[in-house]
Amino acid sequence: MSTSLRIAIPALGIAGLVAIVDTAILPVLLASAYRGATPAYVCAFDFGIVAIAGLAGAFFAARVGLPRWWRPGDGSTGSRRETAAVLILGLLVVLGNTLVLLASRDQLARVAPWLLQLTPTSAVLVAARAALTENVVFRLLLFSLAVWVARRARLGTRAGSFAGAAVSALAFALIHPGGGVALLAGLALAYVFARRGLLAAMGVQFLGDAVPFLILAARP
């Protein structure tokens, strides 16, 4: 399989999966970010954004040596330490997001009333959509693009990685409530992506959203 196909197929596959999930949670989407939009517009818009971000992000990631979808450990001591750090950061993201969301439930409900209307099924699907779309946009594209720009500006490898993590985390925090907590989560997810790839970051973010969403859906 050619390199272009190895890049295109996963990116288009994720975009298609997002569009399918959109159809299952249209009431939530039309009550929040897509008020007044038609179902066809929602699905087409999300597909286009994720497909373009996925293709461009995979291109830039390959140029700067970042993983695209998955980077397994090699069994070395350093790799085992990275794996341990990824697991610890993942746990902290899940616990932190759960505690913050539940503690600020009433305030968030005023901004996003759909949170209190989630069912267990829609809670899982909303978390899956967020993990898919946001990691493609913020980690695969923004992180990789920022690192590429930093390298073009002749910054060192470490400085470029810090720049990429900062840009992606700040952008991530801007669209999420929680301020500093969202920024820290964005930095943690950037690290997970850089060390183990997009699928690992998606898994962490999915659990970080799905756990509190399911708790909210189960509470009266």
C-alpha positions as CSV (number, residue, x, y, z in Angstrom):
1,M,0.0,0.0,0.0
2,S,1.4,3.4,-0.9
3,T,2.2,6.1,1.7
4,S,-0.6,8.3,0.4
5,L,-3.2,5.5,0.9
6,R,-1.9,4.8,4.4
7,I,-2.5,8.4,5.2
8,A,-5.8,8.8,3.4
9,I,-7.7,5.7,4.5
10,P,-7.5,6.2,8.3
11,A,-8.2,9.9,7.9
12,L,-11.3,9.4,5.8
13,G,-12.3,6.4,7.9
14,I,-12.3,8.5,11.1
15,A,-14.2,11.3,9.2
16,G,-16.8,8.8,8.1
17,L,-17.2,7.4,11.6
18,V,-17.8,10.9,13.0
19,A,-20.5,11.5,10.4
20,I,-22.2,8.2,11.4
21,V,-22.0,9.1,15.1
22,D,-23.5,12.5,14.3
23,T,-26.6,10.9,12.9
24,A,-27.1,9.1,16.2
25,I,-26.8,12.2,18.4
26,L,-28.4,14.8,16.1
27,P,-30.7,16.1,18.9
28,V,-27.7,16.9,21.1
29,L,-25.8,18.6,18.2
30,L,-28.8,20.6,17.0
31,A,-29.4,21.8,20.6
32,S,-25.8,22.9,21.1
33,A,-23.2,23.8,18.5
34,Y,-25.4,23.4,15.4
35,R,-28.6,25.3,16.2
36,G,-30.6,26.0,13.1
37,A,-28.6,23.6,10.9
38,T,-30.0,20.8,8.9
39,P,-28.9,17.2,9.7
40,A,-27.2,16.9,6.3
41,Y,-25.2,20.1,6.9
42,V,-24.1,18.8,10.3
43,C,-22.8,15.5,8.9
44,A,-21.2,17.0,5.8
45,F,-19.5,19.8,7.8
46,D,-18.1,17.4,10.4
47,F,-16.9,14.9,7.8
48,G,-15.2,17.7,5.8
49,I,-13.5,19.2,8.8
50,V,-12.2,15.9,10.2
51,A,-11.1,14.6,6.7
52,I,-9.2,17.8,5.9
53,A,-7.6,18.0,9.4
54,G,-6.7,14.3,9.3
55,L,-5.1,14.4,5.9
56,A,-3.2,17.7,6.6
57,G,-2.2,16.6,10.1
58,A,-0.9,13.2,8.9
59,F,1.2,15.1,6.3
60,F,2.8,17.4,8.8
61,A,3.2,14.7,11.5
62,A,5.2,12.6,9.0
63,R,7.4,15.6,8.2
64,V,8.4,16.2,11.8
65,G,8.7,12.6,13.0
66,L,5.5,12.5,15.1
67,P,3.4,9.4,15.2
68,R,0.1,9.4,13.3
69,W,-2.2,6.7,14.5
70,W,-0.2,4.4,16.7
71,R,3.4,4.1,18.0
72,P,4.0,0.9,20.1
73,G,6.7,0.8,22.7
74,D,9.9,-1.0,21.9
75,G,10.4,-2.7,25.3
76,S,13.4,-0.6,26.3
77,T,13.6,1.0,29.7
78,G,12.9,4.5,28.3
79,S,9.9,3.1,26.4
80,R,8.5,1.5,29.6
81,R,8.9,4.8,31.4
82,E,7.0,6.5,28.6
83,T,4.2,3.9,28.8
84,A,4.0,4.4,32.6
85,A,3.8,8.2,32.1
86,V,1.1,7.8,29.5
87,L,-1.0,5.6,31.8
88,I,-0.5,7.9,34.8
89,L,-1.5,11.0,32.7
90,G,-4.4,9.2,31.3
91,L,-5.7,8.3,34.7
92,L,-5.2,11.9,35.9
93,V,-7.2,13.2,32.9
94,V,-10.1,10.9,33.6
95,L,-10.2,11.6,37.3
96,G,-9.6,15.4,36.9
97,N,-12.3,15.8,34.2
98,T,-14.7,13.7,36.1
99,L,-14.3,15.7,39.4
100,V,-14.4,19.1,37.7
101,L,-17.5,18.2,35.6
102,L,-19.4,16.8,38.5
103,A,-18.4,19.6,40.9
104,S,-19.5,22.3,38.3
105,R,-22.6,20.4,37.1
106,D,-25.0,23.2,37.8
107,Q,-22.9,25.9,36.2
108,L,-22.2,23.8,33.1
109,A,-25.9,23.0,32.8
110,R,-26.6,26.6,32.3
111,V,-24.1,26.9,29.5
112,A,-24.8,23.4,28.0
113,P,-28.2,22.2,29.1
114,W,-27.9,19.2,26.9
115,L,-25.5,17.7,29.5
116,L,-28.5,17.0,31.8
117,Q,-30.4,15.3,28.9
118,L,-27.9,12.7,28.2
119,T,-28.8,9.0,28.2
120,P,-26.2,6.3,28.7
121,T,-26.1,5.7,25.0
122,S,-25.8,9.3,24.0
123,A,-23.2,9.9,26.7
124,V,-20.9,7.3,25.2
125,L,-21.5,8.6,21.6
126,V,-20.9,12.2,22.5
127,A,-17.7,11.2,24.3
128,A,-16.7,9.2,21.2
129,R,-17.4,12.1,18.8
130,A,-15.4,14.5,21.0
131,A,-12.4,12.1,21.2
132,L,-12.4,11.5,17.4
133,T,-12.8,15.1,16.2
134,E,-10.8,17.0,18.8
135,N,-7.8,14.8,18.7
136,V,-7.6,14.9,14.9
137,V,-7.9,18.7,15.0
138,F,-5.9,19.7,18.1
139,R,-3.4,16.9,18.3
140,L,-2.8,15.5,14.8
141,L,-3.2,18.8,13.0
142,L,-2.4,21.7,15.3
143,F,0.3,20.0,17.3
144,S,2.1,18.7,14.2
145,L,1.7,22.0,12.3
146,A,3.1,24.0,15.2
147,V,6.1,21.7,15.5
148,W,6.6,22.0,11.7
149,V,6.5,25.8,11.9
150,A,8.9,25.8,14.9
151,R,11.3,23.6,13.0
152,R,11.1,25.9,10.0
153,A,11.9,28.8,12.4
154,R,15.0,26.8,13.3
155,L,14.0,26.1,16.9
156,G,15.4,23.0,18.5
157,T,13.6,19.7,18.6
158,R,12.7,20.1,22.3
159,A,11.5,23.7,21.8
160,G,9.5,22.7,18.8
161,S,7.7,20.0,20.8
162,F,6.9,22.4,23.6
163,A,5.6,24.9,21.1
164,G,3.3,22.3,19.5
165,A,2.0,21.1,22.9
166,A,1.4,24.7,24.0
167,V,-0.5,25.7,20.8
168,S,-2.7,22.6,20.8
169,A,-3.4,22.8,24.5
170,L,-4.3,26.5,24.4
171,A,-6.7,25.9,21.5
172,F,-8.2,22.9,23.3
173,A,-8.7,25.0,26.4
174,L,-10.4,27.8,24.5
175,I,-13.4,25.7,23.5
176,H,-13.8,23.9,26.8
177,P,-15.0,25.1,30.2
178,G,-12.7,24.6,33.1
179,G,-9.9,27.0,32.1
180,G,-6.7,25.7,33.7
181,V,-8.0,22.1,34.0
182,A,-8.7,22.0,30.3
183,L,-5.3,23.4,29.6
184,L,-3.6,20.7,31.7
185,A,-5.7,18.1,30.0
186,G,-4.7,19.4,26.6
187,L,-1.0,19.3,27.6
188,A,-1.4,15.7,28.9
189,L,-3.2,14.6,25.7
190,A,-0.4,16.2,23.6
191,Y,2.2,14.2,25.5
192,V,0.2,11.0,25.0
193,F,-0.1,11.7,21.3
194,A,3.6,12.5,20.9
195,R,4.6,9.3,22.7
196,R,2.0,6.7,21.6
197,G,0.0,8.2,18.7
198,L,-3.5,9.5,18.0
199,L,-5.3,6.3,19.0
200,A,-3.9,6.5,22.5
201,A,-4.9,10.1,22.9
202,M,-8.4,9.3,21.6
203,G,-8.7,6.5,24.2
204,V,-7.7,8.8,27.0
205,Q,-10.0,11.6,26.0
206,F,-12.9,9.2,25.4
207,L,-12.6,7.8,28.9
208,G,-12.2,11.3,30.4
209,D,-15.5,12.4,28.9
210,A,-17.4,9.1,28.9
211,V,-17.0,8.5,32.7
212,P,-18.5,11.8,33.9
213,F,-21.1,11.8,31.1
214,L,-22.3,8.4,32.2
215,I,-22.4,9.5,35.8
216,L,-24.5,12.5,34.8
217,A,-26.8,10.3,32.7
218,A,-27.4,7.9,35.6
219,R,-28.1,10.7,38.2
220,P,-31.6,12.1,38.5
